[in-house]
C-alpha cells in the first residue's frame, strides 16, 4: 500500500492522509491502517475516525505524540492485514414513492430520465460505506451511478425525516434521524440506522449496502415489524 502523509492535529492527535480522491482502493488503505492500529495499539488510542482518504488518530493523554508517530512511520503493513474485521453487505428496503422521495420528480426532469430508471439505477449497485459522519449513524456511500449525480440543494430543508435516502453530489446516503439537510431525497427506508439507547450504528466503514425497492404497504408492514421487534435485517458477511 502507498504510505500516507502524517499531519499533526492538536496536542494529542494526528491525521493520516492518502491521495485526495474518492476511490475504493484508497479507502481500503484507510481501513487497512485502521484495522492494524486497532489490533496493535488499542491501549494507546482513544478513537480512530476514518474518512474517504484519511484517518484521524486520537491518542490517550499518557501517550507522547512525537514518539508514537515515529512508531507509526516504521509500520510495514502486509496485504494480509486488510479488512480482517467482520464486514457485512446490508440490504436496505426503500420506498421511492413521491410522498417519501420528495425530490425524485425534480431529478427525473433535470436528468431527463424516468423515475423507474432512477430507481433501477439506484438499486442496481452495491455501495461501499466510506465513513459514518455528519450525524451519528449517517453513512456516506460511494459508487453512485454517474447519471444520478445531483448537486446539493441550494436551500437546505429545515427538517428531513429519519430514514430518508438521498443523493448529494457524487454520493448517496441515509439520514439516521430527523435533521436539517441539503441532499436530494429520493425515498425512505423504515430501518433504524442509529440507536440512541444502544449508541450503535447499523452500518460501519467497510460495510457495503444494496438498496431494494418496496411498496408503501411493505413500508408500513416493515415499520410495524420493527416496532414489535419482529423484523430481521437482511445482511450477509463479506468475504472479499
C-alpha positions in Angstrom: 0.0 0.0 0.0 1.1 3.6 -0.6 2.2 5.2 2.7 0.1 8.2 3.9 1.2 11.6 4.9 1.1 12.4 8.6 -0.2 15.8 9.8 -0.4 17.0 13.4 -4.0 17.6 14.7 -3.9 19.3 18.1 -1.9 18.3 21.1 -2.6 14.6 21.1 -3.9 13.7 17.7 -2.8 13.4 14.1 -4.2 12.6 10.7 -3.0 10.1 8.2 -3.8 11.3 4.6 -3.7 9.4 1.4 -4.3 10.6 -2.2 -7.1 13.2 -2.4 -9.6 11.1 -4.4 -12.7 9.2 -3.6 -12.0 5.6 -4.5 -12.4 2.1 -3.1 -8.7 1.4 -3.4 -7.7 4.4 -1.4 -10.4 3.8 1.2 -9.3 0.2 1.6 -5.9 1.6 2.6 -7.6 3.7 5.2 -9.5 0.7 6.6 -6.4 -1.4 6.5 -4.5 1.1 8.6 -7.4 1.5 11.0 -7.6 -2.3 11.4 -3.9 -2.5 12.1 -3.9 0.2 14.7 -7.0 -1.2 16.4 -5.4 -4.7 16.6 -2.0 -3.5 17.8 -2.3 -0.2 19.6 -5.8 0.0 21.1 -4.2 0.5 24.6 -2.8 3.8 23.4 -5.7 5.1 21.3 -8.9 6.8 22.3 -10.6 6.9 18.9 -10.0 6.3 15.2 -12.1 8.2 12.7 -11.9 7.1 9.1 -13.0 9.2 6.1 -12.7 8.9 2.3 -9.0 9.3 2.2 -7.8 10.0 5.8 -7.7 8.5 9.3 -7.8 10.7 12.3 -6.0 9.2 15.3 -6.8 10.4 18.8 -4.3 9.3 21.5 -4.6 8.9 25.2 -3.1 11.7 27.3 -0.4 9.4 28.6 0.9 8.7 25.1 3.7 11.0 23.8 2.6 12.2 20.3 6.0 12.5 18.7 7.2 9.1 19.9 4.0 7.4 18.7 4.3 9.0 15.3 7.9 7.7 15.0 6.5 4.2 15.7 3.8 4.7 13.0 6.4 5.7 10.4 8.1 2.3 10.9 5.0 0.2 10.4 5.0 -2.1 7.5 1.5 -3.4 6.9 1.2 -6.5 4.9 -1.7 -7.1 2.4 -2.9 -9.8 4.7 -3.8 -7.2 7.3 -6.5 -5.8 5.0 -10.0 -5.7 6.4 -9.8 -8.5 9.0 -12.7 -7.1 10.9 -16.1 -8.6 10.1 -17.9 -6.6 7.4 -21.4 -7.0 6.0 -23.4 -6.5 2.9 -26.6 -4.9 4.2 -29.8 -5.0 2.1 -31.9 -1.9 2.8 -35.5 -1.6 1.7 -36.6 1.8 0.3 -40.0 3.1 -0.8 -39.4 5.5 -3.7 -43.0 6.8 -3.8 -43.2 10.6 -4.2 -44.6 11.1 -0.6 -41.1 9.8 0.5 -39.0 10.7 -2.4 -39.6 14.4 -2.3 -37.0 15.3 -5.0 -37.2 12.3 -7.2 -39.6 14.0 -9.7 -37.2 17.0 -10.0 -34.3 14.7 -10.5 -36.2 13.0 -13.3 -36.9 16.3 -15.0 -33.4 17.6 -14.5 -31.7 14.4 -15.8 -34.3 13.6 -18.4 -34.8 10.1 -17.2 -37.9 8.3 -15.9 -38.5 7.7 -12.2 -38.4 3.9 -12.8 -35.0 4.3 -14.4 -33.7 6.3 -11.4 -34.9 3.6 -9.1 -33.4 0.9 -11.3 -30.0 2.6 -11.4 -30.1 3.3 -7.6 -30.9 -0.2 -6.7 -28.6 -1.9 -9.2 -25.3 -1.2 -7.5 -23.6 -2.2 -4.3 -22.3 0.8 -2.4 -19.2 0.8 -0.1 -19.7 2.6 3.2 -16.8 5.1 3.2 -17.4 6.5 6.7 -20.1 7.5 9.2 -20.4 11.2 9.8 -22.4 14.4 9.8 -24.8 12.8 12.2 -24.4 9.7 14.3 -25.1 6.8 12.0 -25.2 8.8 8.7 -23.4 6.6 6.1 -21.5 8.2 3.2 -21.8 5.7 0.4 -19.7 5.7 -2.7 -20.1 4.2 -6.2 -23.2 6.1 -7.3 -24.2 5.8 -10.9 -22.8 9.0 -12.7 -26.2 9.7 -14.3 -27.6 10.2 -10.8 -25.1 12.8 -9.7 -27.1 15.8 -8.5 -25.8 18.9 -6.7 -26.9 19.5 -3.2 -29.9 21.8 -2.8 -29.2 25.5 -2.7 -31.8 25.9 0.1 -31.5 23.0 2.6 -34.6 21.8 4.2 -35.1 22.7 7.9 -36.2 19.1 8.6 -35.5 15.8 6.8 -37.2 12.7 8.2 -35.2 9.8 9.6 -34.7 7.1 7.1 -34.7 9.5 4.1 -32.5 8.1 1.3 -30.8 11.0 -0.6 -28.3 12.0 -3.2 -25.7 14.8 -2.6 -23.2 15.3 -5.5 -21.5 12.0 -6.2 -22.7 10.3 -3.1 -25.8 8.7 -1.7 -26.7 8.3 1.9 -29.4 7.8 4.5 -30.5 10.3 7.2 -30.4 8.4 10.5 -32.5 10.9 12.4 -34.8 13.9 11.8 -32.5 16.8 11.0 -31.9 19.7 8.6 -30.4 18.6 5.3 -29.5 19.7 1.8 -29.3 16.4 -0.1 -31.9 15.4 -2.7 -34.4 13.0 -1.2 -35.4 10.1 -3.5 -37.0 7.7 -1.0 -37.2 6.5 2.6 -36.3 3.3 4.5 -38.2 2.1 7.5 -35.0 0.8 9.1 -33.4 2.5 12.1 -29.8 3.5 11.2 -28.8 4.6 14.7 -29.9 3.5 18.1 -29.7 6.3 20.7 -30.3 3.9 23.6 -27.6 1.4 22.4 -25.3 4.2 20.9 -24.8 1.9 17.9 -25.0 2.3 14.2 -26.5 -0.2 11.7 -23.6 0.4 9.3 -19.9 1.0 9.7 -17.0 1.9 7.4 -16.0 -1.1 5.3 -19.6 -2.5 5.1 -21.5 -2.4 1.8 -25.1 -1.5 1.0 -27.6 -2.6 -1.6 -31.0 -0.9 -1.8 -34.1 -2.7 -2.9 -37.5 -1.2 -3.7 -40.6 -1.8 -1.6 -44.1 -0.6 -1.9 -45.8 1.8 0.5 -47.7 -1.1 2.0 -44.5 -3.0 2.6 -43.0 0.1 4.2 -45.9 0.1 6.7 -45.6 -3.6 7.3 -41.8 -3.4 8.0 -42.3 -0.4 10.2 -44.8 -2.4 12.3 -42.5 -5.4 12.5 -39.6 -3.2 13.7 -41.9 -1.7 16.4 -42.8 -5.2 17.5 -39.2 -6.4 17.4 -40.0 -8.9 14.8 -38.1 -7.6 11.8 -34.8 -9.2 10.8 -32.4 -7.1 8.7 -31.1 -8.9 5.6 -27.3 -9.0 5.7 -24.5 -11.3 4.9 -20.8 -11.5 5.8 -18.5 -10.2 3.2 -15.5 -12.4 2.3 -13.9 -10.3 -0.4 
